[in-house]
Amino acid sequence: MVGLKKLQKDFVAAVHEQKATENIASEIKQGKVSKDALIGIYSNNLFAGREKTLSEIYPAVLSLVGEKFFSACAREYIKNHPSHSGNLDDYGENFSAFLSEFPPAKQLAYLADVARFEWLYHECYFSEEQIFNKHKKMENLSPEKFATLKFILNPSAQFFNSQFSILKIWQMTKQESPENLDIENLPGDNLIILKNKNEVCFVPLDKTEKEFLILLQEGKNIAEALELVEKNDPEFDLVFYVQKHLSSGTFGKISLK
């Protein structure tokens, strides 16, 4: 007799294969409806549900390739990527990596990056938001004490970069009458994506600014991070960038120790 765990595993495999595989066929009673058709009932429900989930997480990808192409991509992805969570909001994390290797999608070189952007947006939307509000303690700090501060990034913050202008492409798909973009000649993206006042926001970054934020994220204090970035950019404007990211919600809290 087949154990329950193996039976469940074989059933899941058959549903993803969309047919009664050899391992599960012997466990199904033959009746008026074929074994493949019986498995097909479950397969159709699973594929339809997960395709809908992917279309909701990746609406820009859907808009760029159309329903027919998206459905083909989604079904191939679903077939080879079973869910490992009971929450469908967790499904689809590897869709970007899949698109980068899916031969029919390679004609759109930027498509995988659009998917990567949309997954970060999706994660950010459902993430915890924590915004640091400047308080009087900061205003009264001496320069020496300010230099020892550690700025902790908003837990929703995610870095994103691409050789393509993905934010513009994503915004274009939201328009009723999309503009024509010269994608090949647009500058690439270097952004931080974060949640601020329950809205997902995009903050453009320059190279040194991003390096500075990553150093803060790694636990460096202001003085330590500044010393390192000034090696490549002696003109780095610390006050400007700290004020910018306080205003944009990049920082979740600070340590005054």
C-alpha positions in Angstrom: 0.0 0.0 0.0 1.3 3.4 -1.0 2.0 5.8 2.0 0.0 9.0 2.3 3.0 11.2 1.8 4.1 9.5 -1.4 0.5 9.5 -2.7 0.2 13.2 -2.1 3.6 13.8 -3.8 2.6 11.7 -6.8 -0.8 13.5 -7.1 0.8 16.9 -7.1 3.2 15.8 -9.8 0.4 14.4 -11.9 -1.6 17.7 -11.5 1.4 19.7 -12.7 2.0 17.2 -15.6 -1.8 17.5 -16.4 -2.2 13.8 -16.9 -2.5 10.6 -14.8 1.2 9.7 -14.5 2.2 6.1 -14.0 2.6 6.5 -10.3 -0.9 7.9 -9.7 -2.8 6.0 -12.4 -2.8 2.8 -10.4 -4.4 4.6 -7.5 -7.4 5.9 -9.5 -10.5 3.7 -10.1 -11.4 3.4 -13.7 -14.9 4.7 -14.5 -16.8 6.4 -17.3 -14.4 9.4 -17.1 -10.8 8.7 -18.1 -8.1 9.0 -15.5 -6.4 11.8 -17.4 -9.7 13.7 -17.5 -10.1 13.3 -13.7 -6.6 14.7 -13.1 -7.4 17.4 -15.6 -10.2 18.8 -13.4 -7.7 19.5 -10.7 -5.1 20.7 -13.2 -7.4 23.2 -14.9 -8.3 24.7 -11.5 -4.7 24.9 -10.4 -3.4 26.4 -13.6 -6.2 28.9 -13.9 -5.8 30.0 -10.3 -2.0 30.5 -10.5 -2.1 32.1 -13.9 -4.5 34.6 -12.5 -2.2 35.2 -9.6 0.8 35.8 -11.9 -1.2 38.2 -14.0 -2.1 40.2 -10.9 1.5 40.4 -9.8 2.9 41.0 -13.3 0.4 43.3 -15.0 3.2 45.2 -16.9 4.6 42.0 -18.3 1.1 41.0 -19.4 0.5 44.4 -21.0 3.8 44.2 -22.9 3.4 40.6 -24.3 -0.4 40.2 -24.6 -2.7 37.7 -23.0 -1.9 34.7 -25.3 1.8 35.0 -24.9 1.6 35.6 -21.2 -0.7 32.6 -20.7 1.9 30.4 -22.5 4.7 31.8 -20.3 2.6 31.4 -17.2 1.6 27.8 -17.9 5.1 26.7 -18.6 6.3 28.4 -15.4 3.5 26.9 -13.3 4.2 23.4 -14.7 7.8 23.6 -13.5 7.4 25.8 -10.3 5.0 24.3 -7.8 3.9 26.5 -4.9 5.7 26.0 -1.6 3.3 28.2 0.4 -0.4 28.3 1.2 -0.4 32.0 0.5 -0.6 32.8 -3.2 0.9 36.2 -2.6 4.2 34.3 -2.2 3.9 32.6 -5.6 5.9 33.8 -8.6 9.2 34.9 -7.1 11.2 33.2 -9.8 9.2 34.4 -12.8 11.9 36.9 -13.7 14.6 34.3 -13.8 12.3 32.0 -15.8 11.6 34.7 -18.4 15.4 35.4 -18.8 15.8 31.7 -19.9 12.5 31.2 -21.7 13.5 31.2 -25.4 10.3 32.8 -26.8 10.8 35.8 -24.3 14.4 36.5 -25.3 13.4 38.8 -28.1 12.4 41.3 -25.4 15.7 41.8 -23.6 14.1 44.0 -20.9 11.2 41.7 -20.1 12.9 39.8 -17.3 13.9 43.1 -15.6 10.3 44.3 -15.8 9.3 41.1 -14.0 12.0 41.6 -11.4 10.8 45.2 -10.9 7.2 44.1 -10.5 8.2 41.4 -7.9 10.0 44.0 -5.8 7.0 46.3 -6.1 4.7 43.4 -5.0 7.0 42.6 -2.0 7.2 46.2 -1.1 3.4 46.6 -1.2 2.9 43.8 1.3 5.9 44.7 3.5 6.0 46.4 6.9 6.5 50.2 6.7 8.6 52.0 9.2 9.4 55.7 8.7 11.7 57.6 10.9 10.3 61.0 11.9 13.0 63.6 12.7 12.8 64.6 16.3 14.4 67.2 18.6 17.2 64.9 19.7 18.7 65.1 16.2 18.4 68.9 16.0 20.5 69.3 19.2 23.2 66.8 18.3 26.8 68.1 18.0 28.6 67.3 14.7 30.7 64.7 16.6 27.6 62.9 18.0 25.9 63.1 14.6 28.8 61.3 13.0 28.3 58.3 15.3 24.6 57.9 14.3 23.5 54.7 12.6 20.6 55.1 10.1 18.6 51.9 9.7 16.8 51.6 6.4 13.0 51.3 6.1 12.3 47.5 6.2 10.4 47.9 2.9 13.4 49.4 1.0 14.7 47.4 -1.9 17.5 48.3 -4.3 16.8 47.9 -8.1 19.1 48.5 -11.0 18.8 47.7 -14.7 20.6 48.7 -17.9 17.0 49.5 -19.2 14.7 52.3 -18.1 12.3 49.9 -16.5 10.4 52.5 -14.4 9.5 54.4 -17.6 8.4 51.1 -19.3 6.3 50.2 -16.2 4.7 53.6 -16.1 4.0 53.4 -19.9 2.0 50.3 -19.4 -0.3 52.2 -17.0 -1.2 54.8 -19.6 -4.5 54.6 -21.6 -2.6 55.7 -24.7 1.0 54.5 -24.2 3.8 56.7 -25.6 6.4 55.3 -27.9 9.7 54.8 -26.0 13.1 54.6 -27.5 14.0 52.0 -25.0 17.5 51.2 -26.4 18.6 54.8 -26.0 17.1 55.6 -22.6 19.4 55.6 -19.5 19.1 52.6 -17.2 17.6 52.6 -13.7 19.3 52.8 -10.3 16.5 53.1 -7.7 15.4 52.3 -4.3 11.8 51.0 -4.0 10.1 51.6 -0.7 6.7 52.1 1.1 6.0 55.6 2.4 2.6 56.4 3.9 1.1 53.2 2.5 2.3 54.0 -1.1 5.0 52.3 -3.0 7.6 55.0 -4.0 10.6 55.0 -6.3 13.7 57.1 -5.4 16.4 57.6 -8.0 19.9 57.1 -6.8 23.3 58.0 -8.2 26.2 55.6 -7.9 27.9 57.1 -4.8 24.6 57.7 -3.0 23.7 54.0 -3.5 27.1 53.0 -2.1 26.5 55.2 0.9 23.0 53.7 1.6 24.4 50.2 1.3 27.1 51.0 3.8 24.4 52.3 6.2 22.4 49.1 5.6 25.5 47.0 6.5 25.6 48.8 9.9 28.2 51.5 9.3 27.7 54.8 11.2 27.6 58.1 9.4 31.4 58.8 9.8 32.4 55.3 8.7 30.2 55.4 5.6 31.2 58.9 4.7 34.9 58.0 4.9 34.5 55.2 2.5 32.4 57.0 -0.1 34.7 60.0 -0.1 37.5 57.9 -1.4 35.7 57.7 -4.7 33.7 61.0 -4.4 35.5 63.7 -2.3 32.7 66.1 -3.1 29.9 63.8 -1.7 27.3 66.1 -0.1 26.4 64.4 3.1 23.8 66.9 4.3 22.0 66.9 1.0 21.7 63.1 0.8 20.7 62.6 4.5 17.9 65.3 4.1 16.8 63.7 0.8 16.4 60.3 2.3 14.8 61.5 5.5 12.2 63.2 3.3 11.7 60.2 1.0 11.2 57.7 3.9 14.3 55.7 3.2 15.2 55.6 6.8 13.2 53.5 9.3 14.9 54.5 12.5 18.2 55.7 13.9 20.4 54.6 16.7 21.6 57.4 18.9 24.1 55.2 20.7 
